[in-house]
Amino acid sequence: MIIRQLMGLNPWARVLIPFVFVWVLFVLIFYSKLNTSALASSSNGHGEGDDALKRLEQALQQLEQSKRIDHELRLMVDDYLAEAGQSADRKQRFIDELGNKLDQEAPGTGALSLARSRSTPTLEYERLRRRVQTNTQELWNLLQSEVTKVQKQAQRTAPELVKPLTSFLSLAAEHKRSLLTDIERTRAADGYEVWRHREAADLSDLVQKRLTHLQNPENCSTARKLLCRLNKGCGYGCQLHHVVYCFIMAYATERTLILKSKGWRYHKAGWEEVFQPISDTCLDSNGASHASWPGQANTQVLTLPIIDSLNPRPPYLPLAIPADLAPRLMKLHGDPIVWWIGQFLKYLLKPTGETRQMLENGIERLGFKKPIVGVHVRRTDKVGTEAAFHGIEEYMMAVDDYYDQLELTEKVEKRRVFVASDDPKVIEETKRKYPHYEVIGDPNVAKMAAVSTRYTDSSLNGIILDIHLLSLSDYLVCTFSSQVCRVAYEIMQSMYPDASGRFRSLDDIYYYGGQNSHNREVVLPHDPKGHDEIQLRPGDLVGVAGNHWNGFSKGKNIRTNQVGLFPSFKVNDKIEIVDLPTYPDVK
């Protein structure tokens, strides 16, 4: 049946036939050997019974491996059929991947050894692989920071050292890029890419089904509900995070989320005119009993305050992830909480037809295409209050670094950058200072994002488009003090198996407003080398306050109560895991 479907598609599909036949031949050879082994064991008597049992046991193990291969190849064929209308290069990658899986079969090792150690990576392997990648970047942060300090001193005291130090730093940067490229190639060649893509799709599918189940109870009039008012006095990104917080609370308490949005400061008609309703069957807040959080378990309708006023505070607020998904998420993703938040945004941000058309028109009008780096420059009300000023040169240094890295593995015809800002002068400045870049951005959108015009329909369309294009970018350069950039980063996680490393923040590490504590576990000891550093011992917990992007982070050692700096590579993130409903009715 599969072969007939493939034959009916196009010439690309016919390339699959030899691979499929080879696979079938392997399975037939295996069954033949299995039957031979069974007959031999019955005719050799009890003297050779042990050997026959061993051979039978090996044959059964190979049978299990063949089942895994069968399942994996079927999934690959299904993916190919589902993407039959996609571009030729995607089809070619599929053919190459399938061919590589069969080519990995070493002569003389048995037809089914392909599955050996190839189906699922261990948690330790995935975490170590990501740690090596992260710490390579941390080593570069330290080296760059220290050499830059010496350069500044040399300009005053020994100018002849400036040029060799610059040459050294340039070579070191090239070395760093080579290391990161090798690490990425190791990931691509380790045999687990099919698993990563399939696991990401399966986990997302499971969560989306659970949310759909939660939001569409059988009987809305008797369902337990959680009422969330879209009235938090803050910007668009902050309000999205407010709705996500409400949704997490609904998920954890098994209550249908009711979003009250009439009179929304961004769009008076409410959420449902911009995005699709968050339920198909249950949108009203009627109920037999009402109370404010925390209420009682049998209270039908609970009303939530904003996260800053929540009392008592449950353990399942960010940065916690559900226990039943944690083992899979920790293996799949470098920052599980960002993936978890991204799944709620994926469910919430389903555009209406009018909004979708606006997004499509924006992409076409701006000429948005890949490869592209998304740059978000927040100015106006943030600078001087919540964030420091960063010149466009700082952002573009990170953009240059991304493209220098990319060009080690592929040819880049044109370096392209999408600039989103609340200051229209930023877009023009970028075009003027970086003429060798194709700079994409809409000064009119930036103008409408100014504080005086922010809460209008035109401004809303502009910020929705900006976040959409930032999330579609290959890489983000921004300040994580801005919730707009954090929202784009969270949405990006639903587009890749693991996009946790696709960013460069010029200030904060990732955080969620109103989150519970963010701790890191010490894995290597540290004795202070200066008055501003703290002592670390393996097993200590450190409440992290931020990364200085110079090889050091700042935090508080919970054991000693010391507050200060510590080397970033000597800790690992502590993933907060909490027991949440497992929604057994959702398969």
DRENNU-850760 format. One line per field, with one value per residue (C-alpha): residue number from 1; residue in one letter; chain; x, y, z. Coordinates in steps of 0.05 Angstrom, whole numbers, padded with zeros to 5 digits, always signed. Layout:
! residues N
vopa = [NUM:...]
palum = [a:...]
fifi = [A:...]
xx = [X:...]
yy = [Y:...]
zz = [Z:...]
***
This chain:
! residues 587
vopa = [1:2:3:4:5:6:7:8:9:10:11:12:13:14:15:16:17:18:19:20:21:22:23:24:25:26:27:28:29:30:31:32:33:34:35:36:37:38:39:40:41:42:43:44:45:46:47:48:49:50:51:52:53:54:55:56:57:58:59:60:61:62:63:64:65:66:67:68:69:70:71:72:73:74:75:76:77:78:79:80:81:82:83:84:85:86:87:88:89:90:91:92:93:94:95:96:97:98:99:100:101:102:103:104:105:106:107:108:109:110:111:112:113:114:115:116:117:118:119:120:121:122:123:124:125:126:127:128:129:130:131:132:133:134:135:136:137:138:139:140:141:142:143:144:145:146:147:148:149:150:151:152:153:154:155:156:157:158:159:160:161:162:163:164:165:166:167:168:169:170:171:172:173:174:175:176:177:178:179:180:181:182:183:184:185:186:187:188:189:190:191:192:193:194:195:196:197:198:199:200:201:202:203:204:205:206:207:208:209:210:211:212:213:214:215:216:217:218:219:220:221:222:223:224:225:226:227:228:229:230:231:232:233:234:235:236:237:238:239:240:241:242:243:244:245:246:247:248:249:250:251:252:253:254:255:256:257:258:259:260:261:262:263:264:265:266:267:268:269:270:271:272:273:274:275:276:277:278:279:280:281:282:283:284:285:286:287:288:289:290:291:292:293:294:295:296:297:298:299:300:301:302:303:304:305:306:307:308:309:310:311:312:313:314:315:316:317:318:319:320:321:322:323:324:325:326:327:328:329:330:331:332:333:334:335:336:337:338:339:340:341:342:343:344:345:346:347:348:349:350:351:352:353:354:355:356:357:358:359:360:361:362:363:364:365:366:367:368:369:370:371:372:373:374:375:376:377:378:379:380:381:382:383:384:385:386:387:388:389:390:391:392:393:394:395:396:397:398:399:400:401:402:403:404:405:406:407:408:409:410:411:412:413:414:415:416:417:418:419:420:421:422:423:424:425:426:427:428:429:430:431:432:433:434:435:436:437:438:439:440:441:442:443:444:445:446:447:448:449:450:451:452:453:454:455:456:457:458:459:460:461:462:463:464:465:466:467:468:469:470:471:472:473:474:475:476:477:478:479:480:481:482:483:484:485:486:487:488:489:490:491:492:493:494:495:496:497:498:499:500:501:502:503:504:505:506:507:508:509:510:511:512:513:514:515:516:517:518:519:520:521:522:523:524:525:526:527:528:529:530:531:532:533:534:535:536:537:538:539:540:541:542:543:544:545:546:547:548:549:550:551:552:553:554:555:556:557:558:559:560:561:562:563:564:565:566:567:568:569:570:571:572:573:574:575:576:577:578:579:580:581:582:583:584:585:586:587]
palum = [m:i:i:r:q:l:m:g:l:n:p:w:a:r:v:l:i:p:f:v:f:v:w:v:l:f:v:l:i:f:y:s:k:l:n:t:s:a:l:a:s:s:s:n:g:h:g:e:g:d:d:a:l:k:r:l:e:q:a:l:q:q:l:e:q:s:k:r:i:d:h:e:l:r:l:m:v:d:d:y:l:a:e:a:g:q:s:a:d:r:k:q:r:f:i:d:e:l:g:n:k:l:d:q:e:a:p:g:t:g:a:l:s:l:a:r:s:r:s:t:p:t:l:e:y:e:r:l:r:r:r:v:q:t:n:t:q:e:l:w:n:l:l:q:s:e:v:t:k:v:q:k:q:a:q:r:t:a:p:e:l:v:k:p:l:t:s:f:l:s:l:a:a:e:h:k:r:s:l:l:t:d:i:e:r:t:r:a:a:d:g:y:e:v:w:r:h:r:e:a:a:d:l:s:d:l:v:q:k:r:l:t:h:l:q:n:p:e:n:c:s:t:a:r:k:l:l:c:r:l:n:k:g:c:g:y:g:c:q:l:h:h:v:v:y:c:f:i:m:a:y:a:t:e:r:t:l:i:l:k:s:k:g:w:r:y:h:k:a:g:w:e:e:v:f:q:p:i:s:d:t:c:l:d:s:n:g:a:s:h:a:s:w:p:g:q:a:n:t:q:v:l:t:l:p:i:i:d:s:l:n:p:r:p:p:y:l:p:l:a:i:p:a:d:l:a:p:r:l:m:k:l:h:g:d:p:i:v:w:w:i:g:q:f:l:k:y:l:l:k:p:t:g:e:t:r:q:m:l:e:n:g:i:e:r:l:g:f:k:k:p:i:v:g:v:h:v:r:r:t:d:k:v:g:t:e:a:a:f:h:g:i:e:e:y:m:m:a:v:d:d:y:y:d:q:l:e:l:t:e:k:v:e:k:r:r:v:f:v:a:s:d:d:p:k:v:i:e:e:t:k:r:k:y:p:h:y:e:v:i:g:d:p:n:v:a:k:m:a:a:v:s:t:r:y:t:d:s:s:l:n:g:i:i:l:d:i:h:l:l:s:l:s:d:y:l:v:c:t:f:s:s:q:v:c:r:v:a:y:e:i:m:q:s:m:y:p:d:a:s:g:r:f:r:s:l:d:d:i:y:y:y:g:g:q:n:s:h:n:r:e:v:v:l:p:h:d:p:k:g:h:d:e:i:q:l:r:p:g:d:l:v:g:v:a:g:n:h:w:n:g:f:s:k:g:k:n:i:r:t:n:q:v:g:l:f:p:s:f:k:v:n:d:k:i:e:i:v:d:l:p:t:y:p:d:v:k]
fifi = [A:A:A:A:A:A:A:A:A:A:A:A:A:A:A:A:A:A:A:A:A:A:A:A:A:A:A:A:A:A:A:A:A:A:A:A:A:A:A:A:A:A:A:A:A:A:A:A:A:A:A:A:A:A:A:A:A:A:A:A:A:A:A:A:A:A:A:A:A:A:A:A:A:A:A:A:A:A:A:A:A:A:A:A:A:A:A:A:A:A:A:A:A:A:A:A:A:A:A:A:A:A:A:A:A:A:A:A:A:A:A:A:A:A:A:A:A:A:A:A:A:A:A:A:A:A:A:A:A:A:A:A:A:A:A:A:A:A:A:A:A:A:A:A:A:A:A:A:A:A:A:A:A:A:A:A:A:A:A:A:A:A:A:A:A:A:A:A:A:A:A:A:A:A:A:A:A:A:A:A:A:A:A:A:A:A:A:A:A:A:A:A:A:A:A:A:A:A:A:A:A:A:A:A:A:A:A:A:A:A:A:A:A:A:A:A:A:A:A:A:A:A:A:A:A:A:A:A:A:A:A:A:A:A:A:A:A:A:A:A:A:A:A:A:A:A:A:A:A:A:A:A:A:A:A:A:A:A:A:A:A:A:A:A:A:A:A:A:A:A:A:A:A:A:A:A:A:A:A:A:A:A:A:A:A:A:A:A:A:A:A:A:A:A:A:A:A:A:A:A:A:A:A:A:A:A:A:A:A:A:A:A:A:A:A:A:A:A:A:A:A:A:A:A:A:A:A:A:A:A:A:A:A:A:A:A:A:A:A:A:A:A:A:A:A:A:A:A:A:A:A:A:A:A:A:A:A:A:A:A:A:A:A:A:A:A:A:A:A:A:A:A:A:A:A:A:A:A:A:A:A:A:A:A:A:A:A:A:A:A:A:A:A:A:A:A:A:A:A:A:A:A:A:A:A:A:A:A:A:A:A:A:A:A:A:A:A:A:A:A:A:A:A:A:A:A:A:A:A:A:A:A:A:A:A:A:A:A:A:A:A:A:A:A:A:A:A:A:A:A:A:A:A:A:A:A:A:A:A:A:A:A:A:A:A:A:A:A:A:A:A:A:A:A:A:A:A:A:A:A:A:A:A:A:A:A:A:A:A:A:A:A:A:A:A:A:A:A:A:A:A:A:A:A:A:A:A:A:A:A:A:A:A:A:A:A:A:A:A:A:A:A:A:A:A:A:A:A:A:A:A:A:A:A:A:A:A:A:A:A:A:A:A:A:A:A:A:A:A:A:A:A:A:A:A:A:A:A:A:A:A:A:A:A:A:A:A:A:A:A:A:A:A:A:A:A:A:A:A:A:A:A:A:A:A:A:A]
xx = [+00000:+00056:+00094:+00032:+00023:+00096:+00093:+00033:+00067:+00128:+00199:+00225:+00180:+00209:+00277:+00247:+00231:+00302:+00309:+00242:+00259:+00327:+00291:+00241:+00299:+00334:+00271:+00262:+00335:+00325:+00263:+00300:+00358:+00309:+00276:+00343:+00366:+00302:+00308:+00381:+00366:+00313:+00359:+00423:+00394:+00406:+00482:+00476:+00413:+00447:+00478:+00411:+00378:+00430:+00421:+00346:+00353:+00397:+00346:+00290:+00330:+00341:+00266:+00253:+00304:+00271:+00205:+00237:+00266:+00199:+00165:+00217:+00218:+00142:+00142:+00193:+00151:+00089:+00126:+00147:+00076:+00050:+00101:+00093:+00078:+00141:+00203:+00253:+00309:+00265:+00250:+00324:+00341:+00289:+00319:+00390:+00368:+00336:+00396:+00443:+00404:+00413:+00485:+00503:+00493:+00564:+00581:+00580:+00542:+00474:+00418:+00384:+00442:+00421:+00373:+00427:+00436:+00402:+00330:+00332:+00389:+00401:+00385:+00458:+00482:+00434:+00450:+00525:+00521:+00484:+00530:+00592:+00559:+00538:+00605:+00643:+00604:+00617:+00692:+00690:+00651:+00706:+00763:+00732:+00717:+00787:+00824:+00781:+00799:+00873:+00864:+00834:+00892:+00943:+00914:+00938:+01002:+01027:+00995:+01040:+01002:+00934:+00944:+00970:+00915:+00864:+00895:+00893:+00820:+00802:+00836:+00804:+00736:+00749:+00769:+00706:+00663:+00698:+00686:+00612:+00606:+00638:+00590:+00531:+00557:+00564:+00490:+00469:+00509:+00494:+00434:+00381:+00353:+00292:+00277:+00285:+00236:+00186:+00191:+00181:+00119:+00091:+00100:+00069:+00011:-00002:-00002:-00046:-00096:-00097:-00110:-00165:-00196:-00192:-00223:-00281:-00317:-00377:-00423:-00403:-00459:-00431:-00357:-00308:-00280:-00223:-00238:-00182:-00191:-00148:-00140:-00068:-00040:+00021:+00044:+00024:+00079:+00064:-00010:+00004:+00045:-00014:-00060:-00008:-00003:-00079:-00077:-00024:-00066:-00126:-00086:-00060:-00129:-00167:-00212:-00235:-00203:-00253:-00220:-00257:-00229:-00283:-00254:-00183:-00138:-00107:-00174:-00239:-00280:-00237:-00191:-00239:-00235:-00160:-00148:-00194:-00235:-00197:-00257:-00307:-00360:-00350:-00340:-00386:-00368:-00435:-00435:-00471:-00416:-00363:-00301:-00233:-00170:-00159:-00232:-00252:-00245:-00321:-00326:-00350:-00319:-00254:-00228:-00153:-00114:-00051:+00009:+00042:-00018:-00029:-00034:-00021:+00029:+00027:+00090:+00068:+00079:+00137:+00191:+00161:+00144:+00096:+00125:+00093:+00126:+00192:+00234:+00218:+00224:+00291:+00319:+00291:+00301:+00355:+00307:+00242:+00204:+00210:+00182:+00125:+00107:+00111:+00058:+00007:+00023:+00016:-00055:-00074:-00046:-00088:-00104:-00172:-00177:-00168:-00106:-00077:-00085:-00051:+00008:+00014:+00010:+00064:+00111:+00101:+00105:+00170:+00202:+00215:+00256:+00310:+00364:+00348:+00365:+00311:+00334:+00289:+00312:+00271:+00277:+00227:+00196:+00244:+00311:+00333:+00279:+00280:+00337:+00403:+00415:+00448:+00472:+00456:+00529:+00522:+00464:+00499:+00562:+00519:+00487:+00555:+00577:+00516:+00529:+00603:+00583:+00531:+00579:+00623:+00569:+00530:+00536:+00499:+00480:+00457:+00462:+00392:+00365:+00294:+00294:+00234:+00234:+00191:+00237:+00233:+00302:+00334:+00314:+00342:+00406:+00416:+00408:+00457:+00511:+00505:+00495:+00522:+00461:+00391:+00354:+00280:+00234:+00174:+00186:+00111:+00102:+00158:+00125:+00059:+00095:+00113:+00079:+00032:+00001:+00013:-00059:-00092:-00114:-00057:-00007:-00035:-00028:+00043:+00065:+00031:+00069:+00135:+00130:+00109:+00169:+00217:+00193:+00201:+00273:+00331:+00362:+00343:+00386:+00351:+00346:+00308:+00287:+00235:+00174:+00164:+00230:+00216:+00148:+00180:+00232:+00178:+00137:+00200:+00206:+00145:+00180:+00242:+00256:+00301:+00309:+00336:+00402:+00375:+00384:+00433:+00409:+00448:+00423:+00380:+00376:+00308:+00256:+00181:+00150:+00126:+00162:+00182:+00255:+00306:+00360:+00422:+00459:+00534:+00573:+00644:+00675:+00697:+00739:+00733:+00790:+00765:+00721:+00662:+00661:+00626:+00646:+00614:+00613:+00583:+00510:+00499:+00439:+00449:+00391:+00413:+00403:+00434:+00490:+00540:+00560:+00633:+00642:+00610:+00539:+00512:+00471:+00461:+00488:+00429:+00475:+00521:+00475:+00533:+00514:+00564:+00596:+00613:+00639:+00578:+00605:+00607:+00531:+00473:+00402:+00358:+00293:+00234:+00186:+00116:+00060:+00003:-00059:-00041:-00107:-00114:-00174:-00128:-00089]
yy = [+00000:+00048:+00032:+00046:+00113:+00131:+00111:+00156:+00218:+00239:+00217:+00233:+00180:+00127:+00136:+00106:+00039:+00010:+00029:-00002:-00066:-00070:-00063:-00118:-00163:-00153:-00174:-00236:-00256:-00248:-00292:-00345:-00345:-00348:-00410:-00443:-00430:-00460:-00523:-00532:-00527:-00582:-00631:-00623:-00652:-00630:-00626:-00563:-00537:-00479:-00454:-00460:-00420:-00365:-00363:-00359:-00304:-00264:-00276:-00250:-00188:-00177:-00185:-00129:-00086:-00102:-00078:-00012:-00004:-00021:+00031:+00085:+00075:+00076:+00142:+00170:+00149:+00179:+00245:+00243:+00232:+00287:+00335:+00315:+00386:+00415:+00439:+00395:+00408:+00382:+00320:+00311:+00316:+00262:+00216:+00229:+00215:+00150:+00130:+00146:+00102:+00043:+00061:+00058:-00018:-00045:-00108:-00172:-00143:-00170:-00138:-00107:-00077:-00009:-00002:-00017:+00044:+00087:+00091:+00136:+00174:+00173:+00233:+00236:+00239:+00295:+00337:+00328:+00346:+00410:+00426:+00421:+00469:+00519:+00518:+00528:+00593:+00610:+00599:+00647:+00698:+00696:+00699:+00757:+00796:+00789:+00804:+00865:+00890:+00882:+00916:+00978:+00980:+00971:+01031:+01075:+01040:+00995:+01013:+00964:+00907:+00927:+00899:+00829:+00824:+00840:+00786:+00737:+00751:+00743:+00675:+00654:+00673:+00630:+00572:+00580:+00579:+00516:+00481:+00499:+00476:+00409:+00401:+00415:+00365:+00313:+00324:+00318:+00254:+00218:+00180:+00211:+00266:+00225:+00213:+00287:+00310:+00255:+00264:+00340:+00328:+00275:+00317:+00378:+00337:+00309:+00377:+00409:+00352:+00360:+00435:+00423:+00371:+00420:+00478:+00439:+00404:+00360:+00406:+00479:+00495:+00447:+00451:+00480:+00545:+00593:+00666:+00709:+00782:+00812:+00878:+00878:+00948:+00932:+00923:+00869:+00819:+00826:+00815:+00752:+00726:+00742:+00698:+00642:+00645:+00639:+00580:+00544:+00553:+00525:+00465:+00451:+00456:+00421:+00481:+00509:+00577:+00633:+00695:+00760:+00810:+00860:+00929:+00903:+00964:+00940:+00922:+00942:+00888:+00835:+00776:+00738:+00789:+00782:+00709:+00649:+00636:+00592:+00545:+00519:+00501:+00540:+00615:+00641:+00649:+00628:+00580:+00558:+00587:+00640:+00658:+00691:+00650:+00602:+00586:+00514:+00452:+00451:+00525:+00524:+00591:+00618:+00687:+00697:+00759:+00780:+00736:+00789:+00788:+00713:+00685:+00629:+00616:+00545:+00506:+00497:+00569:+00580:+00556:+00488:+00434:+00375:+00311:+00264:+00301:+00320:+00258:+00267:+00343:+00343:+00296:+00333:+00406:+00450:+00494:+00455:+00513:+00555:+00496:+00489:+00563:+00559:+00505:+00550:+00606:+00557:+00541:+00613:+00650:+00621:+00680:+00696:+00698:+00774:+00770:+00714:+00755:+00814:+00769:+00741:+00810:+00835:+00778:+00792:+00868:+00866:+00811:+00768:+00706:+00662:+00660:+00719:+00743:+00777:+00838:+00870:+00938:+00964:+01038:+01091:+01072:+01015:+01051:+01082:+01047:+00972:+00966:+00999:+01031:+00986:+01015:+00981:+00962:+00914:+00879:+00875:+00845:+00786:+00784:+00783:+00727:+00685:+00693:+00679:+00614:+00597:+00607:+00550:+00501:+00535:+00590:+00654:+00694:+00755:+00771:+00791:+00821:+00838:+00897:+00909:+00968:+01021:+01074:+01083:+01116:+01049:+01017:+01076:+01076:+01002:+01011:+01069:+01036:+00966:+00974:+00904:+00876:+00871:+00906:+00891:+00931:+00977:+01047:+01058:+00998:+01025:+01093:+01063:+01025:+01090:+01100:+01154:+01110:+01041:+01022:+01025:+00973:+00994:+00987:+00919:+00893:+00920:+00885:+00820:+00822:+00840:+00781:+00734:+00752:+00751:+00681:+00658:+00684:+00634:+00669:+00725:+00782:+00825:+00843:+00792:+00849:+00859:+00813:+00822:+00786:+00732:+00718:+00711:+00664:+00622:+00617:+00596:+00534:+00503:+00507:+00464:+00403:+00448:+00522:+00539:+00563:+00606:+00673:+00724:+00769:+00832:+00837:+00787:+00712:+00683:+00693:+00694:+00754:+00733:+00666:+00624:+00619:+00601:+00555:+00524:+00463:+00467:+00412:+00438:+00470:+00542:+00582:+00658:+00692:+00761:+00797:+00797:+00721:+00667:+00597:+00537:+00464:+00408:+00398:+00471:+00507:+00577:+00625:+00656:+00731:+00737:+00721:+00776:+00743:+00749:+00678:+00696:+00695:+00727:+00692:+00672:+00608:+00581:+00541:+00599:+00658:+00690:+00735:+00747:+00723:+00652:+00619:+00603:+00535:+00507:+00500:+00466:+00490:+00457:+00436:+00447:+00388:+00386:+00335:+00360:+00325:+00273:+00277:+00201:+00210:+00242:+00189]
zz = [+00000:+00019:-00045:-00088:-00053:-00065:-00138:-00148:-00121:-00161:-00183:-00113:-00084:-00129:-00097:-00035:-00067:-00065:+00008:+00027:-00011:+00025:+00091:+00073:+00050:+00118:+00155:+00111:+00121:+00196:+00198:+00157:+00207:+00265:+00236:+00222:+00293:+00321:+00279:+00298:+00371:+00368:+00331:+00372:+00436:+00507:+00499:+00457:+00489:+00524:+00459:+00424:+00478:+00473:+00398:+00407:+00458:+00410:+00354:+00398:+00414:+00340:+00329:+00378:+00342:+00275:+00304:+00323:+00254:+00223:+00266:+00253:+00178:+00175:+00212:+00163:+00104:+00136:+00145:+00073:+00049:+00094:+00065:-00008:-00027:+00005:-00030:-00066:-00016:+00042:+00002:-00013:+00061:+00075:+00022:+00047:+00119:+00100:+00059:+00116:+00163:+00116:+00100:+00174:+00170:+00177:+00137:+00178:+00238:+00220:+00181:+00242:+00280:+00255:+00314:+00365:+00410:+00358:+00379:+00441:+00473:+00547:+00591:+00611:+00539:+00520:+00581:+00573:+00500:+00515:+00574:+00529:+00480:+00534:+00569:+00504:+00497:+00571:+00560:+00502:+00544:+00596:+00546:+00507:+00570:+00599:+00535:+00522:+00592:+00577:+00510:+00544:+00593:+00537:+00499:+00557:+00579:+00522:+00454:+00418:+00450:+00423:+00353:+00375:+00426:+00372:+00328:+00385:+00400:+00326:+00323:+00388:+00361:+00299:+00344:+00385:+00322:+00298:+00365:+00364:+00293:+00311:+00370:+00324:+00272:+00328:+00346:+00273:+00264:+00329:+00301:+00346:+00301:+00281:+00354:+00372:+00319:+00333:+00409:+00402:+00358:+00405:+00468:+00436:+00409:+00478:+00513:+00459:+00466:+00542:+00535:+00484:+00531:+00590:+00551:+00523:+00582:+00567:+00606:+00612:+00661:+00713:+00696:+00747:+00719:+00730:+00713:+00686:+00670:+00615:+00653:+00678:+00671:+00628:+00556:+00506:+00523:+00597:+00584:+00544:+00602:+00648:+00607:+00605:+00681:+00686:+00638:+00679:+00741:+00703:+00680:+00750:+00782:+00725:+00714:+00647:+00636:+00623:+00593:+00604:+00554:+00536:+00543:+00532:+00529:+00463:+00430:+00464:+00430:+00464:+00451:+00407:+00350:+00345:+00364:+00362:+00426:+00476:+00479:+00428:+00479:+00544:+00545:+00601:+00674:+00702:+00760:+00823:+00869:+00861:+00902:+00895:+00896:+00931:+00946:+00959:+00916:+00906:+00888:+00816:+00793:+00820:+00802:+00796:+00816:+00778:+00794:+00837:+00885:+00886:+00957:+00974:+00919:+00893:+00874:+00801:+00781:+00732:+00731:+00748:+00698:+00707:+00736:+00686:+00627:+00662:+00644:+00570:+00571:+00607:+00556:+00496:+00514:+00542:+00581:+00594:+00625:+00561:+00521:+00572:+00568:+00492:+00490:+00524:+00475:+00417:+00440:+00456:+00395:+00340:+00295:+00267:+00192:+00191:+00237:+00195:+00132:+00166:+00183:+00113:+00082:+00129:+00111:+00037:+00043:+00083:+00041:+00102:+00083:+00112:+00134:+00180:+00250:+00290:+00330:+00381:+00407:+00465:+00479:+00503:+00570:+00587:+00582:+00647:+00688:+00676:+00627:+00607:+00539:+00487:+00422:+00356:+00351:+00409:+00376:+00309:+00339:+00361:+00292:+00258:+00304:+00285:+00210:+00219:+00253:+00200:+00142:+00168:+00147:+00091:+00039:+00058:-00004:+00036:+00109:+00130:+00194:+00217:+00265:+00311:+00357:+00391:+00362:+00286:+00284:+00303:+00236:+00196:+00238:+00225:+00150:+00149:+00191:+00161:+00086:+00072:+00109:+00082:+00138:+00143:+00188:+00187:+00217:+00219:+00265:+00309:+00310:+00333:+00388:+00423:+00491:+00466:+00411:+00440:+00458:+00389:+00338:+00291:+00346:+00365:+00294:+00293:+00357:+00337:+00270:+00304:+00353:+00298:+00254:+00313:+00330:+00257:+00255:+00257:+00317:+00366:+00390:+00443:+00516:+00558:+00604:+00549:+00552:+00477:+00463:+00516:+00484:+00415:+00445:+00478:+00414:+00377:+00420:+00385:+00318:+00333:+00377:+00419:+00406:+00475:+00447:+00391:+00426:+00451:+00507:+00521:+00592:+00632:+00630:+00615:+00670:+00678:+00714:+00782:+00779:+00839:+00856:+00802:+00830:+00802:+00828:+00840:+00803:+00812:+00875:+00875:+00925:+00919:+00882:+00901:+00951:+00902:+00892:+00934:+00955:+00922:+00941:+00899:+00918:+00939:+00912:+00885:+00874:+00808:+00798:+00729:+00680:+00668:+00601:+00620:+00647:+00714:+00742:+00804:+00858:+00930:+00959:+00999:+01045:+01065:+01049:+01012:+00954:+00897:+00833:+00813:+00749:+00706:+00683:+00754:+00760:+00725:+00723:+00775:+00741:+00786:+00780:+00810:+00809:+00765:+00737:+00684:+00645:+00637:+00590:+00539:+00501]
***
